[in-house]
Amino acid sequence: MNLAKVCVSHHYIVDLDNADMVEEAKNALYEDIMNSVKYNELFSCIDVITKEDSKEWADTDIPEFLSVAE
């Protein structure tokens, strides 16, 4: 089994010591996602991350609703 992670890949780097910056980034991220949906561009924000890009995953990490008989 060749595992990967499918995720929405939009983010902002923030200073956690600056609560206003964190809140502003959260609002910006929300607006970015809403605009992606509104203009039918959400699929461009979806990435597939392989094991080489991140930690190792096990087949037990696959959500039950995605499990299908092979």
C-alpha positions in Angstrom: 0.0 0.0 0.0 1.4 3.4 -1.0 0.0 6.0 1.4 -0.2 9.8 1.0 -2.1 12.7 2.6 -4.7 14.7 0.7 -5.1 18.2 2.3 -6.0 21.8 1.8 -2.7 23.6 1.6 -3.2 27.2 2.4 -1.4 28.8 5.3 0.2 31.9 6.8 3.2 32.1 9.0 2.5 34.2 12.1 4.1 35.4 15.3 2.3 33.5 18.1 3.2 36.2 20.5 1.1 38.7 18.5 -2.6 37.7 19.0 -3.8 40.4 16.6 -1.6 38.9 13.9 -2.9 35.4 14.6 -6.5 36.6 14.4 -5.9 38.6 11.2 -4.3 35.5 9.6 -7.3 33.4 10.6 -9.7 35.9 9.1 -7.6 36.1 5.9 -7.5 32.3 5.7 -11.3 32.1 6.1 -11.7 34.7 3.3 -9.3 32.9 1.0 -11.2 29.6 1.5 -14.6 31.3 1.0 -13.4 33.0 -2.2 -12.0 29.7 -3.5 -15.4 28.1 -3.0 -17.2 31.1 -4.4 -15.1 31.2 -7.6 -14.9 27.4 -7.9 -11.1 27.4 -7.3 -11.0 25.2 -4.2 -9.5 22.2 -6.1 -6.4 24.3 -6.8 -5.8 24.5 -3.0 -5.8 20.7 -2.6 -2.5 18.9 -2.5 -1.3 15.3 -2.2 1.6 14.8 0.2 3.7 11.7 0.0 5.5 9.9 2.8 8.8 11.5 1.6 7.2 14.9 2.3 6.0 14.1 5.8 5.8 11.5 8.6 5.1 7.9 8.0 1.5 6.8 8.0 -0.1 3.5 8.6 -3.2 2.0 6.9 -4.9 2.4 10.2 -4.7 6.1 9.7 -7.1 6.0 6.8 -10.6 7.2 7.9 -13.2 4.5 8.0 -15.5 6.3 5.6 -12.7 6.2 2.9 -12.1 2.4 3.3 -13.4 0.5 0.4 -13.0 -3.2 -0.5 -10.2 -3.8 -3.0 
